[in-house]
Amino acid sequence: MSVRELVVLGTASQVPTRHRNHNGYLLRWDGQGILFDPGEGTQRQMLRAGVAAHDLDRICVTHFHGDHSLGLAGVIQRINLDQVPHPVTAHYPASGQHFFERLRYATAYRETVKLTESPVAADGPLAVTEAYTLDAHRLSHPVESYGYRVTEPDGRRILPEKLAAHGIKGPDVGRIQREGSLNGVSLDEVSEVRRGQRFAFVMDTRLCDGVHALAEGADMLVIESTFLDEDVRLATDHGHLTAGQAAAVARDAGVRHLVLTHFSQRYSDPGEFERQARAAGFDGELSIAQDLMRVPVPKR
């Protein structure tokens, strides 16, 4: 049975708190696992969330600030310690190659797993699989940063009333799906396009074209909202978003489920992020991320 869900491992920004670990997010997608931004402590959070090293197929780092990448060393070593039986691919900004190498080889360990380095140097597709296409878009932050987008290929939804109208039933339903037509009836006549699910991951950034491109039509948008709206000047100066800005992006992009995360330790009331997101006009599903929560990707 396919599972598509976000497992939140950490939600703090630069400084962790008693209740929020540094960043870490696992996207489960039909038996594949994509780990985004493993900050310090991610390996322990994986244990608490029931996530194994064997669950990881890709690691996507948005940028090389410590709260988004210092956990790489431990995660990579754990992958090798547990002798994960499949290759793992790591994506990260090409300009941070030296940081990646330092983290990968921070200490001595035995390499047992093929870890493919796939640095990101421009907007566009990074990988195409049967289950999804992975794209990257440049963001606006003091250091080079990229957001990521996972897109399922479009499929088709069978319409029972159309099948019945053409007298198609039983094994013939599978046959028309496989062959594209049956006795002069095309698959298009008894089905409709089912748009593939879309997941977007946007971390440290000001408002920019990349944010909007990543969010457009997303079924789930995981996006930083480091600051509240009254601190918008701080957000802009440091290359971040406010809760209202993030929600306005989601509103305009037609996002179905918005997940706000990456909160500054200066705020003690998570509910204020929700209030400001609603005040910005976002009326879809909304989650204020908490460590170890699980959020299903909305079905199509």
C-alpha positions in Angstrom: 0.0 0.0 0.0 1.5 3.3 -1.1 2.1 6.0 1.6 2.7 9.6 0.9 3.3 11.6 4.0 5.5 14.2 5.6 7.4 13.2 8.8 8.5 16.3 10.6 11.8 15.7 12.5 12.6 19.3 13.5 11.0 22.8 13.3 13.4 25.3 14.9 15.4 27.9 13.0 18.9 29.0 14.1 18.5 28.2 17.8 16.7 24.9 18.9 14.4 25.1 21.9 13.3 22.6 24.6 10.4 21.5 22.3 11.9 22.1 18.8 14.9 20.4 17.3 16.8 21.9 14.4 15.3 21.3 10.9 14.6 17.9 9.4 11.8 16.6 7.2 11.2 13.2 5.6 8.9 12.8 2.6 7.6 9.2 2.2 6.6 8.7 -1.3 5.5 5.2 -2.4 8.3 3.4 -0.7 10.9 6.1 -1.4 12.2 8.4 1.2 13.5 12.0 0.6 15.2 13.6 3.6 15.2 17.4 3.5 17.6 19.7 5.4 19.0 17.4 8.1 20.0 19.8 10.9 21.9 18.9 14.0 20.2 16.1 15.9 18.4 14.6 12.9 19.7 11.1 13.5 18.1 11.1 17.0 14.9 12.6 15.8 14.7 9.8 13.1 14.9 7.3 15.9 12.1 9.0 17.9 9.9 9.2 14.7 10.5 5.6 13.7 12.5 6.5 10.6 15.3 4.1 9.7 18.4 4.8 7.6 17.0 2.2 5.2 14.1 4.5 4.5 16.4 7.1 2.8 16.8 7.2 -0.9 17.6 10.9 -1.4 18.9 13.8 0.7 18.1 17.3 -0.4 19.9 20.2 1.3 18.5 23.7 0.5 21.6 25.6 1.7 24.6 25.3 4.0 23.6 27.1 7.1 24.1 24.9 10.1 20.5 24.5 11.2 19.8 22.9 7.7 22.9 20.8 7.3 25.0 20.0 10.4 23.1 16.7 10.8 24.5 15.5 7.4 27.6 14.0 9.0 25.6 11.8 11.4 23.0 10.8 8.8 25.6 9.8 6.2 27.6 7.8 8.8 24.4 6.1 9.9 23.5 5.1 6.4 26.9 3.4 6.1 26.8 1.9 9.6 23.5 0.2 8.8 24.7 -0.8 5.4 21.7 0.5 3.5 21.3 -1.9 0.5 20.5 0.7 -2.1 22.3 3.8 -3.5 21.5 7.1 -1.9 21.7 10.4 -3.8 22.5 13.8 -2.2 21.4 17.1 -3.8 22.8 20.4 -2.5 23.9 23.8 -3.9 27.0 23.3 -6.1 28.6 26.4 -4.5 28.7 24.5 -1.2 30.6 21.5 -2.5 33.4 22.1 0.0 30.9 22.2 2.9 29.3 18.9 1.8 32.7 17.2 1.6 33.7 18.4 5.0 30.5 17.1 6.5 30.7 13.8 4.6 34.2 13.2 5.8 33.9 15.0 9.2 35.3 11.9 11.0 36.7 8.5 10.2 34.2 5.7 9.3 33.9 2.8 6.9 32.0 3.5 3.7 29.7 0.7 2.7 27.0 2.5 0.7 27.2 4.2 -2.7 26.4 7.8 -2.0 26.0 9.8 -5.3 26.8 13.5 -5.1 24.4 15.5 -7.4 25.0 19.2 -6.8 22.5 21.8 -8.0 23.7 24.6 -10.2 20.6 25.9 -11.9 16.8 25.7 -11.9 15.3 22.6 -13.4 14.8 18.8 -13.1 17.3 16.9 -11.0 15.8 13.4 -11.3 13.0 11.6 -13.1 11.7 8.3 -11.8 8.5 6.4 -12.4 7.0 7.8 -9.2 8.0 11.5 -9.5 10.1 14.2 -11.0 12.3 16.2 -8.6 13.0 19.9 -9.6 14.9 22.7 -8.0 14.4 26.5 -8.0 16.8 29.2 -6.8 15.7 31.1 -3.7 16.8 34.4 -2.2 19.0 34.1 0.9 22.4 35.4 1.9 24.0 32.1 0.8 23.0 30.2 -2.3 19.8 28.3 -1.6 17.4 26.1 -3.6 13.9 24.9 -2.9 12.7 21.5 -4.2 9.5 20.2 -5.8 8.3 16.7 -6.2 5.7 16.1 -9.0 3.9 12.8 -9.8 3.2 12.1 -13.5 -0.4 12.7 -14.5 -2.5 9.6 -14.6 -6.1 8.8 -15.6 -9.2 8.3 -13.5 -11.7 5.7 -14.7 -15.3 6.9 -14.8 -17.7 4.0 -13.9 -20.7 5.7 -15.5 -18.8 6.0 -18.8 -17.8 2.3 -18.6 -21.4 1.3 -18.0 -22.6 3.4 -20.9 -20.3 1.5 -23.2 -21.0 -1.9 -21.6 -17.4 -2.4 -20.4 -17.0 -4.4 -17.2 -15.1 -7.1 -15.6 -11.6 -8.0 -17.1 -12.3 -5.6 -20.0 -11.8 -2.7 -17.6 -8.2 -3.7 -17.1 -7.8 -4.4 -20.8 -8.8 -0.9 -22.0 -6.5 0.6 -19.4 -3.6 -1.5 -20.7 -4.3 -1.2 -24.4 -5.8 2.2 -24.7 -8.9 1.1 -26.6 -11.4 -1.7 -26.8 -13.9 -2.5 -29.5 -13.7 1.0 -30.9 -13.9 2.7 -27.5 -10.9 4.8 -26.5 -9.6 5.1 -23.0 -10.2 8.9 -23.2 -13.9 8.2 -23.6 -14.2 6.4 -20.3 -11.8 8.2 -18.2 -10.4 11.7 -17.3 -7.0 13.1 -16.5 -6.0 12.8 -12.9 -3.4 15.4 -12.2 -0.4 14.0 -10.3 0.3 15.1 -6.7 2.7 17.9 -6.1 4.8 18.6 -3.1 7.0 21.7 -2.6 9.7 22.4 0.0 10.7 26.0 0.5 13.2 27.0 3.2 15.2 30.1 4.0 14.3 32.8 1.5 12.8 36.2 0.9 9.9 36.5 -1.5 11.2 35.8 -5.0 10.2 34.1 -8.3 11.5 30.8 -7.1 9.1 30.7 -4.1 6.1 31.2 -6.4 7.3 28.7 -9.0 7.7 26.0 -6.3 4.4 26.7 -4.7 2.2 26.8 -7.8 -0.6 24.3 -7.6 1.1 22.3 -4.8 -1.0 19.8 -2.9 1.3 20.3 0.0 3.6 23.3 0.6 6.2 23.1 3.4 7.5 26.6 3.8 9.5 28.6 6.3 7.8 31.3 8.4 10.6 32.3 10.6 9.0 35.6 11.7 5.6 37.0 12.5 4.3 39.9 10.3 5.3 42.6 12.8 8.9 41.7 12.2 8.8 41.8 8.4 11.8 44.1 8.3 13.9 41.6 10.2 12.7 38.9 7.9 13.7 40.8 4.7 17.1 41.8 6.2 17.9 38.2 7.1 16.4 36.5 4.0 13.3 35.0 5.5 9.5 35.0 5.3 6.8 35.9 7.7 3.7 33.8 8.4 1.5 36.2 6.5 3.9 36.3 3.5 4.1 32.5 3.4 0.3 32.1 3.6 -0.2 34.7 0.9 2.1 32.7 -1.4 0.0 29.6 -0.7 -3.3 31.5 -1.2 -2.2 32.8 -4.6 -0.7 29.5 -5.7 -3.8 27.4 -4.9 -2.0 25.3 -2.3 -4.3 22.7 -0.7 -2.3 22.0 2.5 0.0 24.5 3.9 2.6 23.5 6.5 4.4 26.4 8.3 7.7 25.7 10.0 11.2 27.0 10.8 10.1 29.2 13.7 12.3 31.7 15.5 12.9 30.9 19.2 11.7 34.5 20.0 8.1 33.5 19.7 6.3 31.5 22.4 2.8 31.2 21.0 2.6 29.0 17.9 -1.0 29.9 17.5 -0.1 33.4 16.4 1.4 31.9 13.2 -1.9 30.3 12.4 -3.9 33.5 13.1 -1.6 35.5 10.8 -1.8 32.9 8.1 -5.6 33.0 8.2 -5.6 36.8 8.3 -3.6 36.7 5.0 -6.5 34.9 3.4 -5.4 31.3 3.2 -8.4 29.1 3.7 -7.1 25.6 2.8 -5.8 23.0 5.2 -3.2 24.5 7.5 -0.7 22.8 9.9 1.7 24.6 12.2 4.5 22.1 12.3 5.5 20.4 15.5 8.4 18.0 16.0 7.5 14.3 15.2 4.1 15.1 13.6 3.0 13.3 10.5 1.0 15.0 7.8 -0.5 13.0 4.8 -0.1 14.5 1.4 -3.6 15.3 0.1 -4.9 12.7 -2.3 -6.0 13.5 -5.8 
